[in-house]
Amino acid sequence: MNPYQFLRHTPGSNCGDCGWPTCLAFAAAVTKAGVRADRCPYLKRDQLPPELLGGENSAAPDALEHGEEDRHTALAAYLRSKMQGLDLSSLAPRLGADWSATEPDLLCFSFLNRPVRLSRAGVFLDGDEPADPRDQILLYNYVSFASAGHARKPGKSWLGMESLPNSIAKIRTLATYCEERLAERFSARLEQLSKLCVTDLAAQPAAGQSADVAFIVPVLPCVPLLLLFWEAEPEDGFAAKVKVLFDQHVLDFLDLESLVFAAERAADRLLELDC
Ligand code: SF4
């Protein structure tokens, strides 16, 4: 059984109760490293082969057993290994990526307006391998999800995190690592925020929104993010507020964990550019 087959037996809620950050990471640990499947209390046990519910494999790599960072590294390595079987030429148009017959193992696209070169050998952002394995996971997932074949292009409808399935645990994470940081930094500095969005992130102003500032930020070619900013109203007791919305089809391209991390990286980039 491969991780994606196992994934179908999980609820896909990425709740983290098993000790892994996502159901996919847990599926990789079970099927590739012999970790016991019953660490997830929500599995459909009666549909699983008994060997997956048996004893823990003593040969399980420590990387999968200890530490969140090691788990991320192990998942990134697994996702990189998955690239071997993909037909990158057919995936490129679905991803909004560039592909050339002269370099058939390479996809080129942008992540927050920075160049990505992703090949079967690895992934490079701005010419360097990302030091944080979560960046690698995000970029590999973008390619892997599109390979599932049902990736729909972004439409015209936007959804809050709370409207995406199984997202309750992620709403607070998104607020803490993205929305609240941006609201605090750019309160009373909307001109600067607008300048950075347009100049450095290639964002487009979004029409028809009620916010004081609204931009569509192309995080990845098929993963736009709608950034809404309401300025503080001290006389009414309101602090500045940011809300991030996602395209209705965004889960065709990323899982929730990677999606929240993509929004966090958008905030990181704006704060870094503002220094
Ligand atoms: S415990 Fe939660 S995160 Fe882990 S596999 Fe089960 S549903 Fe997914």
Residues whose N, C-alpha, C, O or C-beta is under 5 A from the ligand:
A	BS01	SF4	T10 P11 G12 S13 N14 C15 G16 D17 C18 W20 T22 C23 F26 R39 C40 P41 Y42
